[in-house]
Amino acid sequence: MFTTPRLIVIALCAALNFAVGTIVYLIKLPIYLDSIGTILCALLLAADRKAAFVCACLAGGIGILISGLLLNPFLPWFVATVVAIALVTAFITANGALVFRARPMPTGAFAARVLVYGILTGLAAAVVSAPVVAYLFGGVTGSGSAFIVALFLKAGQQVLSAALLSGLTAEPVDKTLQVLFAALLYRATPGDFIAMLQAPEGAVRAKPQ
Amino acid sequence: MTPNGAILFGLIVIGGAMILGDLAGLSVLLAVCVGFGAIEIQGRTIKALAWSAGIVAPLLVFMGLVWIGVVGRSPAEIAAGLPGTRTAALLHVAIVCLRLFLVALVVQLVILRFAHVTSLQFIRAMTVPLTLKKLLVLTLSWIDTILHAVDRSRTALITAGVITPRLSLRNAGNGWILVQTVWLSVITIAIGRLRDKWPVENTLARLDAALKAAPQPLAMRDWMWISAAAAAIVIAKAA
């Protein structure tokens, strides 16, 4: 499963998660965008769903581990969210891989798929993140969604349900954007590179001069 | 102290911070962490404390606004359907923030304890599968490559007038071009390395050799800190 090109793509996508996540975290945007690499990794390996899931999990896991050590020590708690995103992407979003790479771009089908897969990914992420937000952060993280949580708490909701409702409000928007960016990057990736990921170990050779 | 011992110590403290649910218990664990810092990294403990405080401060502000300012009662009071008090909300915020502070502090202490070794040396000494070590090293290498690509592409696009150096509407519209340019640069580098550079240099085999290390047993000092953290959790839990 772990051929050299696949190891490279896992590391590359983990680094992409870190780089984009860092920029968003540092300029305090009200979105996360730290799973683009995870989604992209699963899309790049869409031909082999099991490999797509495992590699996307590893890319996401390594991404949050490094971000946790260098940037935000609370990110590794969301490892279950990474698994959920990898699962949804590898087994659902990857169904749209052909549409994402179709030329010319079928705009309607492309947009519809991005929207549906983004919302599904967001719902899964919200459900899995809610217990962490409720227990580790007491329901309130340092983002703008804290005020949505406050609204639900004020209305008499329990911490867990307030965190879940807040997540269900914010996550689908964030994840739809992430699926859109990942799909566009997947579309821009050269076919040569995707072919390398499907090839067995040792099949990647220098081009004859 | 070994990297594996420091990681174990960190994991025990983090586990303890999650188990302990009162200020007194968390304070005992904080004392162990400060002791660890004072002995293992000495003067840099202040840096670790300041960094952790900086990470938790925005959360403290948000939590204070939400729990003390808006909600005005603690989660336990909400669950019991009681009217509640702001004092209970303040206590809840203090416990959550101290727990988060401990998590941030122990991570920073472990990082500073091994600040004198390179990432490669640290990863080499870890007791984890070789594939994971290789992935960690490759990821750190790609992070550098991506950041360089961001730098180069940004300069090129600014020169071409596609984006601007400061916040602008043009950046909002064309920012995507920067992301795409960076990705294409990185993919081109990846293809070049995979096909030509690494096979010639035998990079991956060399990396395997560099990362392979005999499992390092825990040192006496590791056991001392692991025992201290475990004992602090047991005492705080029993009290």
HADDOCK unambig.tbl for C-alpha pairs under 7 A between the chains (distance, minus, plus):
assign (segid A and resid 7 and name CA) (segid B and resid 135 and name CA) 6.66 0.50 0.50
assign (segid A and resid 11 and name CA) (segid B and resid 135 and name CA) 5.76 0.50 0.50
assign (segid A and resid 11 and name CA) (segid B and resid 138 and name CA) 5.70 0.50 0.50
assign (segid A and resid 11 and name CA) (segid B and resid 139 and name CA) 4.33 0.50 0.50
assign (segid A and resid 11 and name CA) (segid B and resid 142 and name CA) 6.93 0.50 0.50
assign (segid A and resid 12 and name CA) (segid B and resid 139 and name CA) 6.25 0.50 0.50
assign (segid A and resid 12 and name CA) (segid B and resid 142 and name CA) 5.89 0.50 0.50
assign (segid A and resid 14 and name CA) (segid B and resid 139 and name CA) 6.34 0.50 0.50
assign (segid A and resid 15 and name CA) (segid B and resid 139 and name CA) 5.43 0.50 0.50
assign (segid A and resid 15 and name CA) (segid B and resid 142 and name CA) 5.85 0.50 0.50
assign (segid A and resid 15 and name CA) (segid B and resid 143 and name CA) 4.87 0.50 0.50
assign (segid A and resid 19 and name CA) (segid B and resid 143 and name CA) 6.71 0.50 0.50
assign (segid A and resid 62 and name CA) (segid B and resid 136 and name CA) 6.98 0.50 0.50
assign (segid A and resid 69 and name CA) (segid B and resid 107 and name CA) 6.83 0.50 0.50
assign (segid A and resid 73 and name CA) (segid B and resid 104 and name CA) 5.49 0.50 0.50
assign (segid A and resid 73 and name CA) (segid B and resid 107 and name CA) 6.94 0.50 0.50
assign (segid A and resid 137 and name CA) (segid B and resid 96 and name CA) 6.34 0.50 0.50
assign (segid A and resid 138 and name CA) (segid B and resid 96 and name CA) 6.31 0.50 0.50
assign (segid A and resid 140 and name CA) (segid B and resid 63 and name CA) 5.99 0.50 0.50
assign (segid A and resid 141 and name CA) (segid B and resid 59 and name CA) 6.28 0.50 0.50
assign (segid A and resid 142 and name CA) (segid B and resid 58 and name CA) 6.09 0.50 0.50
assign (segid A and resid 142 and name CA) (segid B and resid 59 and name CA) 4.74 0.50 0.50
assign (segid A and resid 142 and name CA) (segid B and resid 62 and name CA) 5.91 0.50 0.50
assign (segid A and resid 146 and name CA) (segid B and resid 62 and name CA) 6.95 0.50 0.50
assign (segid A and resid 147 and name CA) (segid B and resid 66 and name CA) 6.98 0.50 0.50
assign (segid A and resid 150 and name CA) (segid B and resid 66 and name CA) 5.43 0.50 0.50
assign (segid A and resid 150 and name CA) (segid B and resid 70 and name CA) 6.65 0.50 0.50
assign (segid A and resid 150 and name CA) (segid B and resid 71 and name CA) 6.61 0.50 0.50
assign (segid A and resid 153 and name CA) (segid B and resid 71 and name CA) 6.41 0.50 0.50
assign (segid A and resid 154 and name CA) (segid B and resid 71 and name CA) 5.22 0.50 0.50
assign (segid A and resid 156 and name CA) (segid B and resid 78 and name CA) 6.93 0.50 0.50
assign (segid A and resid 158 and name CA) (segid B and resid 78 and name CA) 6.54 0.50 0.50
assign (segid A and resid 158 and name CA) (segid B and resid 79 and name CA) 6.31 0.50 0.50
assign (segid A and resid 159 and name CA) (segid B and resid 75 and name CA) 6.38 0.50 0.50
assign (segid A and resid 185 and name CA) (segid B and resid 180 and name CA) 6.54 0.50 0.50
assign (segid A and resid 189 and name CA) (segid B and resid 184 and name CA) 6.94 0.50 0.50
assign (segid A and resid 193 and name CA) (segid B and resid 191 and name CA) 6.67 0.50 0.50
assign (segid A and resid 204 and name CA) (segid B and resid 195 and name CA) 6.20 0.50 0.50
assign (segid A and resid 205 and name CA) (segid B and resid 195 and name CA) 5.38 0.50 0.50
assign (segid A and resid 206 and name CA) (segid B and resid 195 and name CA) 4.58 0.50 0.50
assign (segid A and resid 206 and name CA) (segid B and resid 196 and name CA) 5.30 0.50 0.50
